[in-house]
Structures are given as structure tokens and as C-alpha cells.
Amino acid sequence: MPGLTFTDLNAKLFVLEELCYGQGLLPPYESPHTPPDEPEYDPAAADYYRRLEIPEEAAASITELAIDYGLQVQLDIRPLWHGEDDAFEVTAWDELARLPALRLVRAAALPDAGRAAFRSRGVFVDTGPRITAARISPFDVHGRRVRLPRPRGDDRRYTLIRERLSALDAEHVFSGAPLVQVGWNRLRLQPDERRRDEWRAVVRNLPAPPDHPAAWDATWVADAMEDADRQDRLCAAVLSARDGAPLPAFVDDPLHVEEGADTAVAVELVRRPPGRDGVAPWFLGHQGSGVYGPTRPVRTARLGELQLIRPGAVPALALPPGFRVSLEIDAITSVIAPDGRRCETPA
């Protein structure tokens, strides 16, 4: 019986990493080279993994998959690779999403096409905490030196951070107060304990281990800034103003989640009007549930879970009570005002 086939070798390598080096179900490539003689590219390794068959029973053993770079199978092919190019970029994400038992994907970063492919098959995508390669890039804000962890290969979001910090009032920037709040993420500047007269940008109200790496802050700073930018654009389009309603301040705000809505393709997020006993102020359900009410069991979660369940919905937290937002995977497709008016949404 033929096994699982792939047209995209880079996609197949993530599966082989789990089967060859994770579970030991398939034999990995054995290189004839010794470290001093290692080539930059080993075509024999690439050919071996391209031809290696994946039996259906082996594919069915994979319930979780890690999407990362610098994996052993990748280094078998390019022993000296340091992530400096896109040699292992995946183009056929749907080939990974069709793994029959796959339920969870853990990724340091994932393009929209990858997230859409997995979520369309009901696979939960966990991209946080996102610890990725980062470098420190100092720059000046109102005459003071700020050290900012810069996620590798993410210049656009890094530019957003610089622009937003530089546009704020100097006294406020260095007061220690939150400078940007997106849902439960609050960004602030604080003095650098190791370098006098320098500051660093961090995001707090998030779990972080002791002595966590700069990359932990780097990805959350970048995520918060991008969410803030998307939130501003959404509010500008829907409310004709830069500022929306006050943002929810608590990670523990109740969120009612209709059964299946955490993996469904088409869902709605509703910010309910206050004052209804026993009704959570936030509701995530299937399309139509926001108007007609849920038809499936509802569980109570924390609003903080929205960052994991539907990260694309985070900018909608700025909308006032009574608004309803429709999403396809993680893209906001429409915003409905309390009076039923369908609002324009930014691209």
C-alpha cells in the first residue's frame, strides 16, 4: 500500500524530523562525511529524504508537529546552514495539514498560508510564546538610548515599533507607564539593569521564565505593535476615529466559547452589552450564533485564551459593546454594528 507522498520536500522534512529523529520509526540519513569535510550542500541527503517512503501507519502516529528551522534533517542536507536564506521555506502547507491524526502545530512563526491550511483542517496552531532568533538594535527616542530586541527577518514590525515610540510624548515614554495596550499585552520602556543610561522595550502581563532570552520580549513586542497597528486601522475604518472603546484590561475577563468554535473555519466574536446576568461579556461562536444564540454547548474560558484560539481577532477587542466581528480562519471579514449596519473593514 503506498504511503504518504509529498511534492514539497521542505514540507516533508518536518514530518521526517519527527519520524526519524523524534520517534525513531524511520532511519535517518547516515552521512559519510566527517565534520572537517562537511559540504555546504549534500545532494545525497536530499535525494535520500526525497525517496524515503512514509508508511501510512507512521504518518498516523503524528499528533503534534513542530515547525522550526535548524532541524537535524535540514542540517543533514545543508550541514553548515545557519538560517541565512530561505532554503527550507515551505510552499505546500496543505501537504502537512493533511496528516491524518495531526491535532497541534507548534511554531515559532507561521505565514498566513500555513496558519490557514492548518486551521481549515481543524488543527490547533500554537505560536506562543514565540522564542525566535533576535539581535539587539539600539536607537534613539527623544534623545535617549533604547535597546530593542529585533526579531530576525522582521524589519516591517521593527519599523512600526520605532515609529510608534518616537511619536509619543517624551515624558510619557519614560514614565514607566504602559505605552501600548492591545487586549492584555502592555508594552512599556524600563531602565536596562545592565547598562546605564539605556532603556529597553518589554511587554509584561505575560508569563515569562526567569532569565528569559531577549527573543522572548522581541517577539511579543513585535506582536503587540502589529496588533496595535491593525487595531488602529480597524477602528479608523469602522468608527471613523483613531481611538475605539476602552480596551478590556483583564486577562481573566470571561469568554464564552461555543463547542467547536476554537477550530472552526468561520466564526464570530461578539462583545456583548453589559448588565446581563450569567452572560459573559465576550462570545466566540459559529457564524450566526451571535444573532440567534448558540446551538451547541458553551464553555467559559478566559479572554486571554483568544490570543491562542483566534489571534486574528485581537484587534477587534477595541470595538465597543454590541459589535460583532466575523472571521475566516484568522482574517476579519466583516464588522457588524449594534444597529445591524455592516461596516467597512481595512484590507
ChimeraX attribute file (.defattr): number of C-alpha atoms within 10 A of each C-alpha:
attribute: neighborCount
match mode: 1-to-1
recipient: residues
	/A:1	5
	/A:2	8
	/A:3	12
	/A:4	17
	/A:5	16
	/A:6	17
	/A:7	11
	/A:8	16
	/A:9	20
	/A:10	22
	/A:11	21
	/A:12	22
	/A:13	22
	/A:14	21
	/A:15	21
	/A:16	27
	/A:17	20
	/A:18	21
	/A:19	20
	/A:20	17
	/A:21	15
	/A:22	11
	/A:23	13
	/A:24	12
	/A:25	16
	/A:26	18
	/A:27	12
	/A:28	19
	/A:29	18
	/A:30	10
	/A:31	12
	/A:32	9
	/A:33	10
	/A:34	8
	/A:35	9
	/A:36	6
	/A:37	8
	/A:38	15
	/A:39	14
	/A:40	12
	/A:41	15
	/A:42	16
	/A:43	12
	/A:44	15
	/A:45	20
	/A:46	19
	/A:47	13
	/A:48	14
	/A:49	21
	/A:50	17
	/A:51	12
	/A:52	15
	/A:53	16
	/A:54	19
	/A:55	15
	/A:56	15
	/A:57	11
	/A:58	16
	/A:59	21
	/A:60	13
	/A:61	16
	/A:62	18
	/A:63	14
	/A:64	17
	/A:65	19
	/A:66	16
	/A:67	16
	/A:68	13
	/A:69	18
	/A:70	15
	/A:71	15
	/A:72	18
	/A:73	24
	/A:74	22
	/A:75	17
	/A:76	23
	/A:77	22
	/A:78	21
	/A:79	17
	/A:80	15
	/A:81	16
	/A:82	10
	/A:83	12
	/A:84	8
	/A:85	9
	/A:86	7
	/A:87	11
	/A:88	15
	/A:89	12
	/A:90	20
	/A:91	14
	/A:92	18
	/A:93	19
	/A:94	18
	/A:95	18
	/A:96	20
	/A:97	23
	/A:98	15
	/A:99	22
	/A:100	15
	/A:101	14
	/A:102	21
	/A:103	18
	/A:104	18
	/A:105	20
	/A:106	18
	/A:107	20
	/A:108	17
	/A:109	17
	/A:110	16
	/A:111	9
	/A:112	11
	/A:113	13
	/A:114	19
	/A:115	23
	/A:116	22
	/A:117	19
	/A:118	25
	/A:119	23
	/A:120	18
	/A:121	18
	/A:122	20
	/A:123	24
	/A:124	21
	/A:125	24
	/A:126	19
	/A:127	18
	/A:128	15
	/A:129	18
	/A:130	18
	/A:131	20
	/A:132	21
	/A:133	18
	/A:134	20
	/A:135	15
	/A:136	15
	/A:137	12
	/A:138	15
	/A:139	13
	/A:140	14
	/A:141	18
	/A:142	15
	/A:143	8
	/A:144	13
	/A:145	15
	/A:146	23
	/A:147	20
	/A:148	24
	/A:149	25
	/A:150	26
	/A:151	25
	/A:152	16
	/A:153	12
	/A:154	12
	/A:155	12
	/A:156	10
	/A:157	20
	/A:158	23
	/A:159	13
	/A:160	16
	/A:161	22
	/A:162	16
	/A:163	12
	/A:164	14
	/A:165	20
	/A:166	14
	/A:167	11
	/A:168	13
	/A:169	11
	/A:170	14
	/A:171	9
	/A:172	13
	/A:173	19
	/A:174	18
	/A:175	12
	/A:176	13
	/A:177	13
	/A:178	17
	/A:179	19
	/A:180	18
	/A:181	19
	/A:182	23
	/A:183	24
	/A:184	23
	/A:185	24
	/A:186	21
	/A:187	24
	/A:188	22
	/A:189	23
	/A:190	17
	/A:191	16
	/A:192	14
	/A:193	10
	/A:194	8
	/A:195	10
	/A:196	9
	/A:197	11
	/A:198	18
	/A:199	23
	/A:200	19
	/A:201	21
	/A:202	21
	/A:203	24
	/A:204	16
	/A:205	11
	/A:206	14
	/A:207	7
	/A:208	12
	/A:209	8
	/A:210	6
	/A:211	6
	/A:212	10
	/A:213	15
	/A:214	19
	/A:215	21
	/A:216	22
	/A:217	28
	/A:218	26
	/A:219	29
	/A:220	23
	/A:221	28
	/A:222	25
	/A:223	19
	/A:224	23
	/A:225	26
	/A:226	19
	/A:227	23
	/A:228	23
	/A:229	17
	/A:230	18
	/A:231	24
	/A:232	20
	/A:233	20
	/A:234	27
	/A:235	22
	/A:236	17
	/A:237	16
	/A:238	21
	/A:239	17
	/A:240	11
	/A:241	12
	/A:242	13
	/A:243	15
	/A:244	19
	/A:245	12
	/A:246	11
	/A:247	16
	/A:248	15
	/A:249	13
	/A:250	14
	/A:251	16
	/A:252	13
	/A:253	15
	/A:254	17
	/A:255	24
	/A:256	21
	/A:257	26
	/A:258	21
	/A:259	17
	/A:260	16
	/A:261	21
	/A:262	21
	/A:263	19
	/A:264	19
	/A:265	18
	/A:266	18
	/A:267	26
	/A:268	24
	/A:269	30
	/A:270	27
	/A:271	23
	/A:272	19
	/A:273	15
	/A:274	12
	/A:275	9
	/A:276	9
	/A:277	6
	/A:278	6
	/A:279	15
	/A:280	21
	/A:281	19
	/A:282	22
	/A:283	26
	/A:284	29
	/A:285	26
	/A:286	25
	/A:287	20
	/A:288	14
	/A:289	18
	/A:290	21
	/A:291	10
	/A:292	8
	/A:293	12
	/A:294	18
	/A:295	12
	/A:296	14
	/A:297	10
	/A:298	17
	/A:299	10
	/A:300	14
	/A:301	17
	/A:302	16
	/A:303	25
	/A:304	19
	/A:305	13
	/A:306	21
	/A:307	17
	/A:308	16
	/A:309	19
	/A:310	22
	/A:311	16
	/A:312	18
	/A:313	22
	/A:314	24
	/A:315	22
	/A:316	26
	/A:317	25
	/A:318	22
	/A:319	24
	/A:320	19
	/A:321	17
	/A:322	16
	/A:323	21
	/A:324	24
	/A:325	24
	/A:326	24
	/A:327	21
	/A:328	18
	/A:329	25
	/A:330	20
	/A:331	16
	/A:332	22
	/A:333	16
	/A:334	18
	/A:335	24
	/A:336	17
	/A:337	18
	/A:338	15
	/A:339	8
	/A:340	11
	/A:341	10
	/A:342	14
	/A:343	15
	/A:344	15
	/A:345	15
	/A:346	16
	/A:347	10
